[in-house]
Amino acid sequence: MSAAREAILARIAAAVGEAQPPVSVAREYRRAGQLAPAERVALFFERVGEYRADVRRVAADEVAGAVADACRELGARRLAVPVALPAAWRPTEVELVEDTGLTPRELDALDGVLTGSTLAIAETGTIVLTAGPWEGRRALTLVPDLHICVVEEARIVELVPEAIAQLSDLVAHERRPVTLVSGPSATSDIELSRVEGVHGPRTLVVLVAS
């Protein structure tokens, strides 16, 4: 440990004084959802749509076709994909470039990216990515201008605390990074002028597979 760090920690310890007993924190917020599955999915659709994302419901065996349709509508011909993306999700009509270490410049030259997801949260319309095998590394979903994301219906939870509870083991034991995506990337300046695509994909297409 460096001398500077020792000095800083010593000053903190002196300022804090003796350790205080732990304080009991009241957790009166909702930690378990009560919506039926169909209501939970409907809420997710509503909230995602409010973020100006394009959300579509597809059958589990029709994901590849839905991806091809979205690409055709958006003029996307080349998509980056994680190496482990399921074969059933891969459309033959689109050129798929597996991410084996693509540089930011190479990612930016592609039309978009196709990935899966770990979870989704209905109440906030949020997609949770944890760099899993079907999602790929974080840069894969931040650099391209289009993100087509497959959300499995069974992985939609109602509340944020439910999602955090399920993510705890992934973070604690596998040390995965967590990215929360609520609609396309957007930011506003002090005059509330909205600009999209600054911090991530400008266009988000969500395919909810049932």
Salt bridges, closest charged atoms under 4 A:
ASP54 OD2 - ARG56 NH2 2.71
ASP69 OD1 - ARG72 NH2 2.39
GLU73 OE1 - ARG56 NH2 2.62
GLU95 OE1 - ARG78 NE 3.23
GLU98 OE2 - ARG90 NH1 3.07
ASP99 OD2 - ARG137 NE 2.67
GLU123 OE2 - ARG30 NH2 2.50
ASP145 OD2 - ARG202 NE 3.12
GLU152 OE1 - ARG155 NE 2.89
GLU153 OE1 - ARG57 NH2 2.55
GLU158 OE2 - ARG30 NH1 3.80
ASP169 OD1 - HIS173 NE2 3.79
GLU174 OE1 - ARG176 NE 2.90
GLU196 OE2 - ARG52 NH1 3.45
GLU196 OE2 - ARG194 NE 2.89
